[in-house]
Structures are given as structure tokens and as C-alpha cells.
Amino acid sequence: MHYEPPSDHVLRTTRKGADLMRDPKFVKGLAFTQQERDAFHLRGFYPDKILTQEIQVRRVLNNLAKITDNLQKYSFLQELHERNNHLFFRVVMDNVEEMMPLIYTPTVGLACQKFGHIWRKPKGLFISLNDLGHVAEIFDNWPEPKVKVICMTDGERILGLGDLGAYGMGIPIGKLALYSACGGIHPWTTLPIQIDAGTNNQGLLEDEMYIGTCQKRISDERYDQLIEEIFTAAKAKWGDTTLIQFEDFGNKNAFRLLEKYIDQACTFNDDIQGTASVALAGLYGALKMKGTDLKDEKVLIVGAGEAGIGIGDLIALAISRENGITLEEGRQRVWFVDSRGLIYANRAGLNHEKLKFAHSFEGTIEKDLLSIVKTMKPSTLIGCSAQGSIFTTEILKEMSEINERPIIFALSNPTSKSECTAEAAYTHSKGKAIFASGSPFAPVEYEGRTFKPGQANNVYIFPGVGKGIVRARATRVPAEVFYIAAKTLAAELREEEIAKGSVFPSLKRIQLVSVKIAAASAAYTYDQGLATNLPRPENLEEYIMSKFFDPRYPRIEPEKPSL
């Protein structure tokens, strides 16, 4: 992103001396000017040398390069985040492609697993069932007066790693860092929340470093009461346009809570809706390579949890919108495989979400994935199973026998849970596959060609959607926004990126892509009468760009204390 010098880039505070130096919003380190050092009683705390932020960035990158372990790199960057907001985000925003794997997937998965062992200081709020009746009080304890985006998890299904309980806090911390770095949301208007309802992970219950409530996960009425209290207290304190994102809840709670609150509050579920949006955008990119239409694809999704069902729903919505057919007719192009095999009509034990995709099927019902692929002959194979390497050599070869250009999306995170690697997809399809993954893979050389696999990272979607919702001050997040976001993202894919085999725009352009998505999302909320930031800006892209968080140091000026 190109930064133009702002004329009013100023922060004011009554804090001074050591008190100021403890607030990461104001800290500049050796970049404090002499005037600021005098005005805020900082003289003597720092050497005489005054450095530019650019030099500080180079020092951070130099020190980061000396660290060989990714978890240690994560900890190094988190310490910087806790100490100096602007410098952290300048490092990330100017080097987003290199930093993203360190502050989010795949490294954040390991960080969550080790969260109690690398814990340093509070960052966000922990709310347990013992806090029932006290949520408003907890929100009053939060030091920032304005909160525009909340990301909350209960830790029951962290990435593809399962129940990590209170260790799941690493996810909302990471997500909100990306809201700021990629979507331009001011970091001190974001709030990570970890809901602690216990954990069914016996290893954590026996871990003396575990920071959560040491009890089995509770799912009775107290859990629902706590969720309701969070929504009620957030709305009372920060207003009904505060965006609340559900993240990494278990399947049962994820679907029912989204269904309950989607028409009551400004909320969405990134695992269901964000993942669906980025997957659909990737499909549009793949179809550009194939020169075919979405309605002509036969999609087989492996994994019928939050991500898989969300993807299926959005693909069906897109097919119905674009071809003037019903949603049910759109669903006929999408099939599912779960842990018990192919989902089909009359199969016993299907829940409501799976029943939508239980189609009539004549023939032998197979349970193993290779036999299902041979029988169903899909043109698109999408993995959301959290089963590492489930797309075997035989399956990849079969997909390339069935199709001239098979679409293979291995979307599970972290890397160890990916259904196949990029190298496997390109090699076993003899370079025919159009591949994308949830975690990043390095470019692959195959028979003289270099393939750069696309990463179906939700970061392409949620920061832009969130920015649009926040700037419009929308009271709801309509499901249609995620279809619009997918179309907008796909439109940003360039020919040179397609030529390299990528179905997504370069992450180097993520901030500008997010602005496009934000403008499109905001426009839809205005059109639907959901936006309260009136009058509507004439040029939404320019307006959103003008409100984008600038990581360069602001001038720090004294604020007169109120009487």
C-alpha cells in the first residue's frame, strides 16, 4: 500500500513519562521527537539518537531473520504488537506476504497449542461461565472507549486441531491483527474475546500450564445465557453497529448461533461464510482458466462441517442467482462426503444442514473416497475435512483422468491437515490441476513450468467485508454480502496471476483488494437500508480509503485533562 502523508495524523493523550511508554498506541521508542520527549517527560528514558520508523522496521526485520523457529518468530512479533502498535503494523502491512504465515496460519495453530506456555500478558478479554451476570462489568474494564469489531471464539474447534479451550485466544488475536493490517480497521477499536466454557481436551486438563477453566466443556443453558449476555452487553455499551464475528466454534453451536443472531445483531461466522466466500472466489478464478461456467461444474466437497456446508450453500446461491433457477436446483450441482461416506437421500442420521444436500442417487453406495470419486466423476474436488493427505495419489490421478483441468482445493488448516500438498496435486495430475489450499505452499516446478498455488485464505474476505460494514455502520451483515465479496475478489485476479496458476490475486495487493470489497459490501448495505452512516458517501472507495488505518507514527500532542 502507498502511504500519503496525512495532514491530521495526530494522537492526543494526558499520559506522561513511564505511563505513556506502557501504552502501545503511543509508543514510538527511539522515534519520539525531541519535542515529544520534552512535552511528555520522556527525556532521559531514551538515548539522544532519534530514528525514523523506516530504520526501526529494518531492525525488526533483521532481528526476525536471525530467528529460525517459527513459533519464536510468532512470539517475537506478538511482543512487538504488545509494545508498539504502529511499528508492528508497519512491519506487517509493508511485508504482508512474508508476515501473514507467521502471525496467522499456519504458525498460529502451533501458537494456540502452546498458548499457555508462551503466555506473557493479557490481550483481549476472557469470559467464563463464572462471569454470568458480570459481562457488562467486564466490558467496562476494557480500556478503549470505542469498539467497532469483536472477534470471539469458544475454542471448541480451532482450525483443524480440535478443542483447544482457552488456548484458542490466539485465533481472535490473529484475526483482528489482520482486520487492521489488511482491512485498515484501527487496532484499538478491535476486541478479541475468548469464551471459556471448559474443554474436552484431556491433554489440556492435565497440563499445568493450561490457562482456562479446568473442567469438561459445559453446553447447557448457562452457555446460551453467556452468549446472549455478551451480545446484549456489547450492544448496550458500543451500539448495535458493533460487528461481532463468530470464530472457530464447534459445528453444532456455529450453525445454531449464527441462525439465532444473524437477524438480531451485526454478526457473521467466518468459518461458515468467510470460507465459503473465498472458496467461491477461487472457483471463479479456476473457471477463468478453464473457460467454463459455474453451472457446468460438478462439485464434490469432502467434509460436511461449518466450512464445507458454508461453501456448498454459497455455490448453490451463486448458481441460482446467475442462472435464474431455485436454490434447491443450485444445490443439485453440489455433493458431499462426510466421515460415513457419500451423503445421499434416505441415508439415516443426517442433520438439517446435510439434508439440504442429500440428493437422489442410483447405484452402489461407496464409502471410501477413491471409489466415490470414480463413481461421481466430479470436476471440482474441495477438501474441508481436516484429514491430512486424504487426497491420495490415486485420487489425484483419477481426477486428472476424468477431467482435462481438474479443480483441486485442499482447504484445511494448518498445513499438517491439508488434504494434499501443492506438489502432489501438480505432480500426480501431470500439471493439469488447478490448485488452491488453505495454508500457504511454495511454488512448484513441474516439467519446465512454475506453478504458484493460490492460498484460499479468509483474509481476502473478512477484513474487507468488516471494513465495509463498519464504515457504513450497518446494523446487520446480510448473507448476500459474501456472494458480492466473492465476485469482487475474483474480478481483481489479473491475467499474469492466472498464467502462473493462481486463482487469487497476490497478497501483496491485499489492502487495495480489501478496499474494493469494503466498498461493494457497504454499497449493498446502503441499498438494503441497513446502513446508518448517513448521508451515503458519493464515492465509497475514496471514503473507505480515507478511513484506512495508517501505521506510520502520528504526532503525539498533549490533551488537556477534562475538568
C-alpha positions as CSV (number, residue, x, y, z in Angstrom):
1,M,0.0,0.0,0.0
2,H,1.3,3.5,-0.8
3,Y,1.1,5.9,2.2
4,E,0.4,9.6,1.5
5,P,1.4,11.9,4.3
6,P,-1.8,12.8,6.3
7,S,-2.3,16.4,7.5
8,D,-4.1,15.4,10.7
9,H,-2.2,12.3,11.8
10,V,-2.3,13.2,15.5
11,L,-3.0,11.4,18.7
12,R,-3.6,13.3,21.9
13,T,-3.2,12.0,25.4
14,T,-2.9,13.1,29.0
15,R,-0.4,10.4,29.8
16,K,3.2,11.2,30.5
17,G,6.6,9.5,31.3
18,A,6.6,5.8,32.1
19,D,2.8,5.7,31.9
20,L,2.9,6.8,28.3
21,M,5.7,4.3,27.5
22,R,3.5,1.4,28.6
23,D,0.7,2.2,26.1
24,P,1.4,0.6,22.7
25,K,-0.9,3.0,21.0
26,F,1.5,5.9,21.7
27,V,4.9,4.2,21.9
28,K,7.5,5.2,19.3
29,G,10.7,4.1,21.0
30,L,13.7,6.0,19.6
31,A,11.4,7.7,17.0
32,F,10.0,10.1,19.6
33,T,10.9,13.6,18.5
34,Q,12.8,15.9,20.9
35,Q,9.6,18.0,21.2
36,E,7.6,14.9,22.2
37,R,10.3,13.8,24.7
38,D,10.1,17.2,26.4
39,A,6.3,17.5,26.3
40,F,5.7,14.0,27.7
41,H,8.5,13.9,30.3
42,L,10.5,11.3,28.3
43,R,13.9,13.0,28.5
44,G,16.5,10.6,29.8
45,F,14.5,7.4,29.1
46,Y,15.9,7.2,25.6
47,P,19.4,7.8,24.1
48,D,19.9,11.0,22.2
49,K,19.6,9.3,18.8
50,I,16.3,9.8,17.0
51,L,15.5,7.1,14.5
52,T,13.0,7.0,11.7
53,Q,10.3,4.4,11.6
54,E,11.8,3.0,8.4
55,I,15.1,2.3,10.3
56,Q,13.1,0.6,13.1
57,V,11.3,-1.6,10.5
58,R,14.7,-2.7,9.1
59,R,15.9,-3.5,12.6
60,V,12.8,-5.6,13.3
61,L,13.2,-7.5,10.0
62,N,16.9,-8.0,10.6
63,N,16.3,-9.5,14.1
64,L,13.4,-11.6,12.8
65,A,15.6,-13.1,10.1
66,K,18.0,-14.3,12.8
67,I,15.3,-16.5,14.4
68,T,15.0,-19.9,12.8
69,D,11.9,-21.3,14.7
70,N,8.5,-20.1,13.5
71,L,7.0,-20.2,17.0
72,Q,9.7,-18.0,18.3
73,K,9.1,-15.6,15.3
74,Y,5.5,-15.6,16.3
75,S,6.4,-14.7,19.9
76,F,8.8,-12.0,18.7
77,L,6.1,-10.4,16.6
78,Q,3.5,-10.6,19.4
79,E,5.9,-8.9,21.8
80,L,6.3,-6.1,19.3
81,H,2.5,-5.9,18.9
82,E,2.1,-5.6,22.6
83,R,4.8,-3.0,22.9
84,N,4.4,-0.8,19.8
85,N,1.2,-0.9,17.7
86,H,2.3,1.3,14.9
87,L,5.6,-0.4,14.3
88,F,4.1,-3.8,14.4
89,F,1.5,-2.9,11.8
90,R,4.0,-1.1,9.6
91,V,6.2,-4.2,9.5
92,V,3.2,-6.4,8.7
93,M,1.5,-4.1,6.2
94,D,4.6,-3.4,4.2
95,N,5.6,-7.1,4.2
96,V,2.2,-8.8,4.3
97,E,3.0,-11.8,2.2
98,E,6.0,-12.7,4.4
99,M,4.4,-11.9,7.7
100,M,1.0,-13.5,7.3
101,P,2.2,-17.1,7.7
102,L,3.9,-16.0,11.0
103,I,1.0,-14.1,12.6
104,Y,-1.7,-16.4,11.3
105,T,-1.9,-19.8,9.5
106,P,0.0,-22.0,9.7
107,T,2.0,-20.7,12.7
108,V,-1.0,-19.6,14.8
109,G,-2.1,-23.2,15.0
110,L,1.1,-24.2,16.9
111,A,0.9,-20.9,18.9
112,C,-2.6,-21.9,20.1
113,Q,-1.4,-25.4,21.0
114,K,1.3,-23.8,23.1
115,F,-0.6,-20.7,24.2
116,G,-0.3,-21.3,27.9
117,H,3.4,-21.9,27.6
118,I,4.1,-18.7,25.7
119,W,1.6,-16.5,27.6
120,R,3.0,-13.1,28.6
121,K,0.3,-10.6,29.2
122,P,-3.4,-10.1,28.7
123,K,-4.5,-9.1,25.2
124,G,-8.3,-9.2,24.9
125,L,-10.9,-10.5,27.3
126,F,-11.5,-13.9,28.8
127,I,-15.2,-14.5,29.7
128,S,-16.1,-17.7,31.5
129,L,-19.3,-19.2,32.7
130,N,-18.3,-18.0,36.2
131,D,-18.8,-14.5,34.8
132,L,-22.5,-14.9,34.1
133,G,-24.2,-11.6,35.3
134,H,-20.9,-9.7,35.1
135,V,-20.3,-9.3,31.3
136,A,-21.2,-5.6,31.3
137,E,-18.8,-5.1,34.2
138,I,-16.1,-6.9,32.2
139,F,-16.7,-4.7,29.2
140,D,-16.4,-1.6,31.4
141,N,-12.9,-2.9,32.4
142,W,-11.8,-2.7,28.7
143,P,-9.6,0.4,28.4
144,E,-10.6,1.6,25.0
145,P,-13.9,3.6,24.8
146,K,-14.8,2.6,21.2
147,V,-15.1,-1.0,20.0
148,K,-16.1,-1.5,16.4
149,V,-15.2,-5.1,15.8
150,I,-15.3,-8.1,18.2
151,C,-13.9,-11.5,17.2
152,M,-14.9,-14.2,19.7
153,T,-14.3,-17.9,20.0
154,D,-15.1,-20.6,22.5
155,G,-12.1,-22.7,21.4
156,E,-14.1,-25.8,20.6
157,R,-12.8,-26.2,17.0
158,I,-9.6,-24.4,16.5
159,L,-8.6,-24.7,12.8
160,G,-8.3,-28.4,12.1
161,L,-6.8,-29.0,15.6
162,G,-10.0,-29.6,17.6
163,D,-10.9,-28.4,21.1
164,L,-8.1,-26.2,22.5
165,G,-10.3,-24.5,25.1
166,A,-8.9,-21.2,26.3
167,Y,-5.8,-21.7,24.2
168,G,-8.0,-20.7,21.3
169,M,-7.4,-17.0,22.2
170,G,-4.6,-16.9,19.6
171,I,-7.2,-17.1,16.9
172,P,-9.2,-13.9,17.6
173,I,-5.9,-12.0,18.4
174,G,-4.6,-13.1,15.0
175,K,-7.8,-12.4,13.1
176,L,-8.1,-8.9,14.5
177,A,-4.5,-8.1,13.6
178,L,-5.5,-9.0,10.0
179,Y,-8.6,-6.8,10.2
180,S,-6.1,-3.9,10.8
181,A,-3.3,-4.9,8.6
182,C,-5.4,-5.9,5.6
183,G,-8.7,-4.1,6.2
184,G,-7.5,-0.9,7.8
185,I,-9.6,-1.2,10.9
186,H,-7.9,0.9,13.7
187,P,-6.4,-1.7,16.0
188,W,-7.6,-0.1,19.3
189,T,-11.2,-0.4,18.1
190,T,-11.0,-4.2,18.0
191,L,-11.6,-6.6,20.8
192,P,-10.6,-10.3,21.0
193,I,-12.8,-12.4,23.3
194,Q,-12.2,-16.0,24.5
195,I,-15.3,-17.6,25.9
196,D,-14.2,-20.2,28.4
197,A,-16.8,-23.0,28.7
198,G,-14.2,-25.6,29.6
199,T,-12.6,-28.1,27.3
200,N,-12.9,-31.8,26.4
201,N,-9.2,-32.0,25.6
202,Q,-7.9,-34.2,28.3
203,G,-4.3,-33.3,27.5
204,L,-5.0,-29.7,28.3
205,L,-6.9,-30.6,31.5
206,E,-3.7,-32.4,32.7
207,D,-1.4,-29.5,31.5
208,E,-0.3,-27.4,34.5
209,M,0.3,-24.5,32.1
210,Y,-3.3,-24.5,30.9
211,I,-4.8,-21.1,31.5
212,G,-8.5,-21.9,31.2
213,T,-11.2,-23.4,33.5
214,C,-10.1,-27.0,34.2
215,Q,-13.4,-28.8,33.7
216,K,-15.1,-30.6,30.9
217,R,-16.9,-28.4,28.4
218,I,-20.3,-27.2,29.5
219,S,-23.1,-26.9,26.9
220,D,-26.2,-26.5,29.0
221,E,-28.4,-23.3,29.3
222,R,-25.6,-21.4,31.0
223,Y,-23.6,-21.4,27.8
224,D,-26.5,-19.9,25.8
225,Q,-27.1,-17.4,28.6
226,L,-23.5,-16.2,28.4
227,I,-23.6,-15.8,24.6
228,E,-26.8,-13.8,25.0
229,E,-25.3,-11.6,27.7
230,I,-22.3,-10.9,25.5
231,F,-24.5,-9.7,22.7
232,T,-26.7,-7.7,25.0
233,A,-23.8,-6.0,26.8
234,A,-21.9,-5.2,23.6
235,K,-24.9,-3.6,22.1
236,A,-25.6,-1.6,25.3
237,K,-22.1,-0.3,25.6
238,W,-20.9,0.2,22.0
239,G,-24.1,0.2,19.9
240,D,-26.0,-2.1,17.6
241,T,-23.5,-1.5,14.7
242,T,-20.6,-3.2,16.6
243,L,-19.6,-6.1,14.4
244,I,-19.3,-9.4,16.3
245,Q,-17.6,-12.3,14.4
246,F,-18.0,-15.9,15.5
247,E,-14.8,-17.8,15.0
248,D,-13.9,-21.5,15.5
249,F,-17.0,-22.6,17.4
250,G,-17.9,-26.3,17.2
251,N,-20.2,-27.3,14.3
252,K,-23.4,-27.6,16.4
253,N,-23.1,-24.2,18.1
254,A,-21.7,-22.5,15.0
255,F,-24.8,-23.2,12.9
256,R,-27.4,-22.6,15.5
257,L,-25.9,-19.4,17.0
258,L,-25.5,-17.9,13.5
259,E,-29.1,-18.8,12.7
260,K,-30.2,-17.2,16.0
261,Y,-28.3,-13.9,15.8
262,I,-27.9,-13.2,12.1
263,D,-31.2,-11.3,12.1
264,Q,-30.8,-9.8,15.6
265,A,-27.3,-8.3,15.5
266,C,-24.5,-7.2,13.3
267,T,-22.8,-10.6,13.1
268,F,-21.4,-13.3,10.9
269,N,-19.5,-16.6,11.2
270,D,-16.2,-16.5,9.3
271,D,-15.8,-20.3,9.2
272,I,-19.1,-20.7,7.5
273,Q,-19.5,-17.5,5.5
274,G,-16.0,-16.2,5.0
275,T,-14.6,-19.6,4.0
276,A,-17.4,-20.0,1.6
277,S,-16.8,-16.6,0.0
278,V,-13.1,-17.2,-0.6
279,A,-13.7,-20.7,-1.9
280,L,-16.3,-19.3,-4.4
281,A,-13.9,-16.6,-5.5
282,G,-11.3,-19.3,-6.1
283,L,-13.8,-21.3,-8.2
284,Y,-14.4,-18.2,-10.3
285,G,-10.7,-17.8,-10.8
286,A,-10.4,-21.5,-11.8
287,L,-13.3,-21.2,-14.2
288,K,-11.4,-18.3,-15.9
289,M,-8.6,-20.8,-16.6
290,K,-10.9,-23.5,-17.8
291,G,-13.2,-21.2,-19.8
292,T,-16.3,-22.8,-18.4
293,D,-19.3,-21.8,-16.3
294,L,-20.1,-22.5,-12.6
295,K,-23.4,-24.2,-13.5
296,D,-21.5,-26.8,-15.5
297,E,-19.3,-27.9,-12.6
298,K,-20.0,-31.0,-10.6
299,V,-18.7,-30.2,-7.1
300,L,-17.7,-32.8,-4.5
301,I,-17.0,-31.4,-1.1
302,V,-15.2,-33.7,1.4
303,G,-16.1,-32.6,4.9
304,A,-19.6,-31.5,5.9
305,G,-18.9,-29.2,8.8
306,E,-19.0,-25.5,9.0
307,A,-16.7,-24.7,6.1
308,G,-18.0,-27.4,3.8
309,I,-21.7,-26.6,4.3
310,G,-21.0,-22.9,4.0
311,I,-19.2,-23.4,0.7
312,G,-22.0,-25.6,-0.6
313,D,-24.6,-23.1,0.3
314,L,-22.8,-20.2,-1.4
315,I,-22.0,-22.2,-4.5
316,A,-25.7,-23.1,-4.8
317,L,-26.7,-19.4,-4.2
318,A,-24.3,-18.3,-6.9
319,I,-25.6,-20.9,-9.4
320,S,-29.2,-19.9,-8.7
321,R,-28.5,-16.2,-8.9
322,E,-26.6,-16.4,-12.2
323,N,-29.0,-18.8,-14.0
324,G,-32.4,-17.8,-12.8
325,I,-33.1,-21.1,-11.0
326,T,-34.1,-22.0,-7.5
327,L,-31.7,-22.5,-4.7
328,E,-32.7,-26.2,-4.5
329,E,-31.8,-26.6,-8.1
330,G,-28.5,-24.9,-7.5
331,R,-27.8,-27.4,-4.7
332,Q,-28.1,-30.3,-7.1
333,R,-24.7,-29.5,-8.5
334,V,-23.0,-29.9,-5.1
335,W,-22.4,-33.3,-3.4
336,F,-20.9,-34.1,0.0
337,V,-18.8,-36.8,1.6
338,D,-18.6,-36.9,5.4
339,S,-17.0,-39.4,7.8
340,R,-19.6,-42.0,6.9
341,G,-19.2,-41.7,3.1
342,L,-21.4,-40.1,0.4
343,I,-24.3,-38.1,1.6
344,Y,-27.5,-39.1,-0.4
345,A,-31.2,-39.1,0.0
346,N,-32.6,-41.6,2.5
347,R,-29.3,-42.0,4.3
348,A,-30.1,-42.3,8.0
349,G,-28.9,-39.9,10.7
350,L,-28.4,-36.7,8.6
351,N,-28.7,-33.4,10.4
352,H,-30.6,-30.4,8.9
353,E,-27.5,-28.9,7.2
354,K,-26.6,-32.2,5.5
355,L,-30.2,-32.9,4.4
356,K,-30.1,-29.9,2.1
357,F,-27.5,-31.7,0.0
358,A,-28.9,-35.3,0.3
359,H,-29.7,-35.9,-3.4
360,S,-31.2,-39.0,-5.0
361,F,-28.6,-41.5,-6.1
362,E,-28.9,-44.7,-8.0
363,G,-26.0,-47.1,-7.9
364,T,-23.7,-48.7,-5.5
365,I,-23.1,-46.6,-2.4
366,E,-19.4,-46.5,-1.7
367,K,-17.7,-45.2,1.5
368,D,-14.1,-44.8,0.5
369,L,-13.2,-41.6,-1.2
370,L,-11.4,-43.1,-4.2
371,S,-14.5,-45.2,-5.1
372,I,-16.8,-42.2,-4.6
373,V,-14.6,-40.1,-7.0
374,K,-14.7,-42.9,-9.6
375,T,-18.5,-43.2,-9.3
376,M,-19.4,-39.5,-9.0
377,K,-16.9,-38.2,-11.5
378,P,-16.6,-34.6,-10.1
379,S,-15.0,-31.8,-11.9
380,T,-14.2,-30.0,-8.7
381,L,-12.9,-31.6,-5.5
382,I,-12.9,-29.4,-2.4
383,G,-11.4,-30.6,0.9
384,C,-12.6,-29.3,4.3
385,S,-12.1,-32.5,6.2
386,A,-9.1,-31.7,8.4
387,Q,-7.7,-35.1,7.3
388,G,-4.2,-34.6,6.1
389,S,-3.3,-36.2,2.8
390,I,-6.8,-37.7,2.3
391,F,-6.4,-36.7,-1.4
392,T,-4.2,-39.6,-2.2
393,T,-2.0,-40.2,-5.3
394,E,-4.7,-42.4,-6.7
395,I,-7.5,-39.8,-6.2
396,L,-5.4,-37.1,-7.8
397,K,-4.6,-39.3,-10.8
398,E,-8.3,-40.2,-11.1
399,M,-9.4,-36.6,-11.1
400,S,-7.0,-35.9,-13.9
401,E,-8.2,-38.9,-15.9
402,I,-11.8,-37.7,-15.5
403,N,-11.1,-34.0,-16.3
404,E,-8.9,-32.1,-18.6
405,R,-8.4,-29.4,-15.9
406,P,-9.5,-30.8,-12.5
407,I,-10.1,-28.2,-9.8
408,I,-8.5,-29.4,-6.5
409,F,-8.9,-27.2,-3.4
410,A,-7.3,-28.6,-0.2
411,L,-8.6,-26.0,2.2
412,S,-8.0,-27.5,5.7
413,N,-5.6,-25.7,8.1
414,P,-2.9,-25.9,9.4
415,T,-0.5,-27.4,6.8
416,S,-0.5,-30.8,8.5
417,K,-4.2,-31.1,8.0
418,S,-4.2,-30.1,4.3
419,E,-5.9,-32.8,2.1
420,C,-2.8,-32.8,-0.2
421,T,0.2,-30.7,-0.9
422,A,0.6,-28.4,-4.0
423,E,3.4,-30.6,-5.2
424,A,1.3,-33.7,-5.0
425,A,-1.6,-32.0,-6.9
426,Y,0.6,-30.8,-9.7
427,T,2.8,-33.8,-10.0
428,H,0.1,-36.5,-9.9
429,S,-2.2,-34.6,-12.3
430,K,0.8,-34.1,-14.6
431,G,0.4,-30.3,-14.3
432,K,-3.3,-30.4,-15.2
433,A,-4.7,-29.5,-11.8
434,I,-6.0,-26.0,-10.8
435,F,-5.0,-26.0,-7.2
436,A,-5.6,-23.8,-4.1
437,S,-5.0,-24.5,-0.4
438,G,-5.9,-23.1,3.0
439,S,-2.3,-22.9,4.1
440,P,0.5,-21.5,2.0
441,F,2.6,-23.7,-0.2
442,A,5.8,-22.7,-2.1
443,P,5.8,-22.5,-5.9
444,V,6.1,-25.9,-7.6
445,E,8.4,-26.7,-10.6
446,Y,6.9,-29.3,-13.0
447,E,8.3,-30.1,-16.4
448,G,9.7,-26.6,-17.0
449,R,6.7,-24.7,-15.7
450,T,6.5,-22.9,-12.4
451,F,3.1,-23.1,-10.6
452,K,2.3,-20.6,-7.9
453,P,-0.5,-22.1,-5.9
454,G,-3.2,-19.8,-4.6
455,Q,-4.0,-19.6,-0.9
456,A,-7.7,-19.7,-0.2
457,N,-7.2,-17.5,2.9
458,N,-10.2,-16.0,4.5
459,V,-8.1,-12.8,4.9
460,Y,-9.2,-12.0,1.3
461,I,-12.7,-11.7,2.6
462,F,-13.3,-10.8,6.3
463,P,-11.2,-7.6,6.6
464,G,-12.9,-6.1,3.5
465,V,-16.4,-7.1,4.5
466,G,-15.7,-6.0,8.0
467,K,-14.4,-2.6,6.9
468,G,-17.4,-2.0,4.7
469,I,-19.9,-3.0,7.4
470,V,-18.1,-0.8,10.0
471,R,-17.8,2.3,7.7
472,A,-21.4,2.0,6.6
473,R,-22.3,1.5,10.3
474,A,-24.6,-1.3,9.2
475,T,-26.9,-2.9,11.7
476,R,-26.8,-6.4,10.1
477,V,-24.4,-8.4,7.9
478,P,-26.7,-9.8,5.1
479,A,-25.6,-13.2,3.7
480,E,-25.6,-11.8,0.2
481,V,-22.6,-9.7,1.1
482,F,-20.4,-12.8,0.9
483,Y,-21.5,-13.6,-2.6
484,I,-20.8,-10.0,-3.6
485,A,-17.4,-10.2,-1.9
486,A,-16.5,-13.4,-3.8
487,K,-17.4,-11.7,-7.1
488,T,-15.4,-8.6,-6.3
489,L,-12.4,-10.7,-5.2
490,A,-12.5,-12.8,-8.4
491,A,-12.7,-9.6,-10.5
492,E,-9.3,-8.5,-9.1
493,L,-7.5,-11.5,-10.4
494,R,-5.0,-10.5,-13.1
495,E,-4.0,-12.3,-16.3
496,E,-0.4,-12.7,-15.2
497,E,-1.6,-14.3,-12.0
498,I,-3.8,-16.7,-13.9
499,A,-0.8,-17.6,-16.1
500,K,1.1,-18.7,-13.0
501,G,-1.7,-21.0,-11.9
502,S,-3.0,-18.8,-9.1
503,V,-6.8,-18.4,-8.6
504,F,-6.4,-15.5,-6.2
505,P,-4.8,-12.0,-6.5
506,S,-1.4,-11.6,-5.0
507,L,-1.4,-11.0,-1.3
508,K,0.8,-8.0,-1.9
509,R,-2.3,-6.2,-3.1
510,I,-4.5,-7.3,-0.2
511,Q,-5.1,-3.8,1.2
512,L,-6.3,-2.5,-2.1
513,V,-8.4,-5.6,-2.8
514,S,-10.0,-5.2,0.7
515,V,-10.9,-1.6,-0.2
516,K,-12.8,-2.9,-3.3
517,I,-14.6,-5.5,-1.2
518,A,-15.4,-3.0,1.5
519,A,-16.9,-0.6,-0.9
520,A,-19.0,-3.3,-2.6
521,S,-20.2,-4.6,0.8
522,A,-21.0,-1.1,2.1
523,A,-22.9,-0.3,-1.1
524,Y,-25.1,-3.4,-0.6
525,T,-26.0,-2.4,3.0
526,Y,-26.9,1.1,1.8
527,D,-29.1,-0.4,-1.0
528,Q,-30.8,-2.6,1.5
529,G,-31.5,0.2,4.0
530,L,-29.2,-1.3,6.7
531,A,-26.5,1.4,6.8
532,T,-26.8,4.2,9.4
533,N,-23.8,6.3,8.4
534,L,-25.8,9.0,6.5
535,P,-25.7,10.6,4.1
536,R,-24.2,7.9,1.9
537,P,-20.7,9.0,0.7
538,E,-20.6,9.8,-3.0
539,N,-17.5,7.7,-3.7
540,L,-17.4,4.7,-1.3
541,E,-13.9,3.6,-2.3
542,E,-12.4,7.0,-1.7
543,Y,-14.2,7.3,1.6
544,I,-13.1,3.9,2.8
545,M,-9.5,4.6,1.7
546,S,-9.6,7.9,3.7
547,K,-10.5,5.9,6.8
548,F,-7.8,3.2,6.4
549,F,-5.5,2.8,9.4
550,D,-2.1,4.4,8.8
551,P,0.7,2.5,10.5
552,R,3.2,5.4,10.3
553,Y,3.8,7.2,13.6
554,P,1.4,10.1,14.3
555,R,2.4,13.2,16.1
556,I,1.7,12.9,19.8
557,E,0.3,16.0,21.4
558,P,-0.8,16.8,25.0
559,E,-4.5,16.7,25.7
560,K,-5.9,18.9,28.4
561,P,-7.5,16.8,31.1
562,S,-11.3,17.2,31.3
563,L,-12.5,19.0,34.4
